[in-house]
Amino acid sequence: MTQLIFGPHKASQLHNFDVETTQVLEKIFPIPMWIWGWDSV
């Protein structure tokens, strides 16, 4: 799960999800690291 959220792996590399789930997960994850700086704004 951590490799999916923070990278470097994509959902299709980690598990055989169905096509729709893979597309959604690859749009969302991995989370760009610059987002983590938003809490200090």
Helices and strands as residue ranges (DSSP letters): H 2-6, H 11-14, H 19-28, G 33-40
